[in-house]
Amino acid sequence: MVLIMSGFHKEHELHTRRKGRNISLGVALGLFVALIFAVSIVKLSIPQGEDIKAPNFSLDAVVSE
C-alpha cells in the first residue's frame, strides 16, 4: 500500500519567487488604491462654500485682448 502525502512536498523555487512577486504586486496595488482613495477624500472634504471653477481652455479666453 502506497501512502501519498501531497501536503508535505517542498515548493519549487519558481513558485516561491512567483509568490513573492505576486505579494509585492498586491501590496503595490493596494497602496495605489489607498492613494486614490485618500485623494478622493481630500477633494471631497473641500468646504461647500468655496467656488471652485474648472480652468477655461477655450480660445476665447486666450485671445481676449
N, C-alpha and C positions, 0 to 999 in steps of 0.2 A: 504494500500500500504506500503510495507516494503522497506526502503532505505538501501542498503548495501554499506557501505563506507569501501572499502578494504584498502585504503591508510592510515587509521587512527587507526590502531591497534598497540598495544605495541609488540615489538620484544621479543621473548623468550630469556631467559638467555643463553641457549645453543647456539643459533645463534649469540648472542653478543660475547660470548667467542670464537666461531669458526671464526668470522670475525676478531677479534683481532689477533688470531693465524695466520690466512691467511695473514693479513697485515704484521706481523712481519716476516713471512717466505718469503714473497715477497721482503721485504726490504733486508733481508739477501741474497737472491738470486741475487738481483740487485747489492749489494756490492761485491759479489763474481765475477759476470760478469765484474764489473768495475775493480776489481783487476787483473783479467786475461787480460783484455784489456790493462791496464797500463803496465803490464809485457811485453806484446807483443810489445807495442810501444817502450819501453825502449830497448828491444832486437833488434828491427829493426832499432833503431837510432844509433847503433854502426857504426863508420866510416867504409867505404868500404875498405880502405887501409890496415886495420889490418888483419893479417892472423890468423883466429881462427880455430883450429883443434879440432875435437872430440877426446875424450880420447881413447887410444888404449887398449882394454881389451883382446887382443889375447894372447895366451900362448907364442908366440914367443917373445913378448915384456917383459914378466915376466921372462922367463927362459934365456934370452940373457946374459950369463956370460962370 
